[in-house]
Amino acid sequence: MARWEGNTRLRLEQAALELFTEQGYDRTTVAQIAKRANLTERSFYRWFTDKREALFGGGEELEERLVAAIGDVPEGTGPLATLLTAFAAASDVFRPRAFLRERAAVIAANPPLQERELIKLTSLSRVLTEALVERGHDPATARTATDAGMAVFRLAGERWMADEQADYAELVTAGAADLLAILAEAAPGPPGPPPPTRTRVLR
Amino acid sequence: MARWEGNTRLRLEQAALELFTEQGYDRTTVAQIAKRANLTERSFYRWFTDKREALFGGGEELEERLVAAIGDVPEGTGPLATLLTAFAAASDVFRPRAFLRERAAVIAANPPLQERELIKLTSLSRVLTEALVERGHDPATARTATDAGMAVFRLAGERWMADEQADYAELVTAGAADLLAILAEAAPGPPGPPPPTRTRVLR
């Protein structure tokens, strides 16, 4: 990932994450982060409003890439298929797996960061729903497709972080199939042939 | 709903909601809420830590009822079917539709309340996932079933609030079928007969 190297913002993110992991989020200062990255505090504040934001810098980038990727999906594609295609296409802006794993650990240990993460994910949901509505899907369908898409996104993301070799696009497809199997069992629909399920199970 | 009437806590919730709606959340004080409910401030603080909590009083009750309802579902039921059955069974603790509609409007107008709502919903998700894991479902499946269940819960809840005559259990079933149709279109699985879809569409 060439974007990851040599970029001021990404160096600051990496330095922040290292310090949060080594000495705790609360005890880390912006001055320490800047020093670790061999940059000035002024550089830090050019990119982030506070130390918390250093963990969420990739969020806006992802949002922008996803909206762009949704725009590239052929017209007439169903709402959830549109989202899943966009997720797979936008994975090039993901931070490296090791970074994301450490980031998840820091967030899990700090309730204020968890709240921030929740708010960011909700903002992402809202943006995706709006993008689907702009493509002509009715708002309730767009919102429900987004709920399903976010569930697949979370599932694929967790598997991607856990497995260095995994291909993200394949995990998105597998996650959608797993969610479908869970739903099909609970809501089998009117009498007729059962929906196809996969033998792949969630472990 | 007999539980709704004559209950100190519910009178305080109703008074708080009225004042939030009439004069705004920020401008309403605990003293005003207590006065509107013909109760003392001390009574208020017996039930709630602050005015914000007066909007979220039903959350813990719902959580408890859902966990109890999950325990009542026959063993061997699939994870999402378990959740959907529990949602339908726990709807007797819902506040009246008019209350929930006004509550939703107040929350939508106040970002700190939106954050609180998000945190409460996340807490509910966590509790449901744990309850499924305790019943023997593996954690990843339990979590994914919870994601799907929360999507159905939201969809059914919005329709229930909007339609005075609607039956909640039927809306849960319809919501699950709608989510299934959206997923089946995006993740059709291996070659075979197409999964059944419903003609009911989300509008």
HADDOCK unambig.tbl for C-alpha pairs under 7 A between the chains (distance, minus, plus):
assign (segid A and resid 78 and name CA) (segid B and resid 185 and name CA) 6.91 0.50 0.50
assign (segid A and resid 78 and name CA) (segid B and resid 186 and name CA) 6.76 0.50 0.50
assign (segid A and resid 80 and name CA) (segid B and resid 182 and name CA) 6.59 0.50 0.50
assign (segid A and resid 80 and name CA) (segid B and resid 183 and name CA) 6.81 0.50 0.50
assign (segid A and resid 80 and name CA) (segid B and resid 186 and name CA) 5.67 0.50 0.50
assign (segid A and resid 81 and name CA) (segid B and resid 186 and name CA) 4.51 0.50 0.50
assign (segid A and resid 138 and name CA) (segid B and resid 203 and name CA) 6.52 0.50 0.50
assign (segid A and resid 140 and name CA) (segid B and resid 202 and name CA) 5.84 0.50 0.50
assign (segid A and resid 140 and name CA) (segid B and resid 203 and name CA) 6.05 0.50 0.50
assign (segid A and resid 141 and name CA) (segid B and resid 202 and name CA) 5.47 0.50 0.50
assign (segid A and resid 144 and name CA) (segid B and resid 151 and name CA) 6.74 0.50 0.50
assign (segid A and resid 144 and name CA) (segid B and resid 179 and name CA) 6.72 0.50 0.50
assign (segid A and resid 145 and name CA) (segid B and resid 182 and name CA) 6.44 0.50 0.50
assign (segid A and resid 147 and name CA) (segid B and resid 151 and name CA) 5.88 0.50 0.50
assign (segid A and resid 148 and name CA) (segid B and resid 148 and name CA) 6.81 0.50 0.50
assign (segid A and resid 151 and name CA) (segid B and resid 144 and name CA) 6.74 0.50 0.50
assign (segid A and resid 151 and name CA) (segid B and resid 147 and name CA) 5.88 0.50 0.50
assign (segid A and resid 176 and name CA) (segid B and resid 187 and name CA) 5.90 0.50 0.50
assign (segid A and resid 177 and name CA) (segid B and resid 187 and name CA) 5.75 0.50 0.50
assign (segid A and resid 177 and name CA) (segid B and resid 189 and name CA) 6.45 0.50 0.50
assign (segid A and resid 179 and name CA) (segid B and resid 144 and name CA) 6.72 0.50 0.50
assign (segid A and resid 180 and name CA) (segid B and resid 180 and name CA) 6.74 0.50 0.50
assign (segid A and resid 180 and name CA) (segid B and resid 183 and name CA) 5.93 0.50 0.50
assign (segid A and resid 180 and name CA) (segid B and resid 184 and name CA) 6.54 0.50 0.50
assign (segid A and resid 182 and name CA) (segid B and resid 80 and name CA) 6.60 0.50 0.50
assign (segid A and resid 182 and name CA) (segid B and resid 145 and name CA) 6.44 0.50 0.50
assign (segid A and resid 183 and name CA) (segid B and resid 80 and name CA) 6.80 0.50 0.50
assign (segid A and resid 183 and name CA) (segid B and resid 180 and name CA) 5.93 0.50 0.50
assign (segid A and resid 184 and name CA) (segid B and resid 180 and name CA) 6.54 0.50 0.50
assign (segid A and resid 185 and name CA) (segid B and resid 78 and name CA) 6.90 0.50 0.50
assign (segid A and resid 186 and name CA) (segid B and resid 78 and name CA) 6.73 0.50 0.50
assign (segid A and resid 186 and name CA) (segid B and resid 80 and name CA) 5.67 0.50 0.50
assign (segid A and resid 186 and name CA) (segid B and resid 81 and name CA) 4.50 0.50 0.50
assign (segid A and resid 187 and name CA) (segid B and resid 176 and name CA) 5.88 0.50 0.50
assign (segid A and resid 187 and name CA) (segid B and resid 177 and name CA) 5.73 0.50 0.50
assign (segid A and resid 189 and name CA) (segid B and resid 177 and name CA) 6.40 0.50 0.50
assign (segid A and resid 189 and name CA) (segid B and resid 196 and name CA) 6.34 0.50 0.50
assign (segid A and resid 189 and name CA) (segid B and resid 197 and name CA) 6.86 0.50 0.50
assign (segid A and resid 192 and name CA) (segid B and resid 196 and name CA) 6.71 0.50 0.50
assign (segid A and resid 194 and name CA) (segid B and resid 195 and name CA) 6.41 0.50 0.50
assign (segid A and resid 195 and name CA) (segid B and resid 194 and name CA) 6.48 0.50 0.50
assign (segid A and resid 195 and name CA) (segid B and resid 195 and name CA) 3.95 0.50 0.50
assign (segid A and resid 195 and name CA) (segid B and resid 196 and name CA) 6.57 0.50 0.50
assign (segid A and resid 196 and name CA) (segid B and resid 189 and name CA) 6.14 0.50 0.50
assign (segid A and resid 196 and name CA) (segid B and resid 190 and name CA) 6.99 0.50 0.50
assign (segid A and resid 196 and name CA) (segid B and resid 192 and name CA) 6.75 0.50 0.50
assign (segid A and resid 196 and name CA) (segid B and resid 195 and name CA) 6.57 0.50 0.50
assign (segid A and resid 197 and name CA) (segid B and resid 189 and name CA) 6.64 0.50 0.50
assign (segid A and resid 198 and name CA) (segid B and resid 189 and name CA) 6.98 0.50 0.50
assign (segid A and resid 202 and name CA) (segid B and resid 140 and name CA) 5.88 0.50 0.50
assign (segid A and resid 202 and name CA) (segid B and resid 141 and name CA) 5.54 0.50 0.50
assign (segid A and resid 203 and name CA) (segid B and resid 138 and name CA) 6.67 0.50 0.50
assign (segid A and resid 203 and name CA) (segid B and resid 140 and name CA) 6.11 0.50 0.50
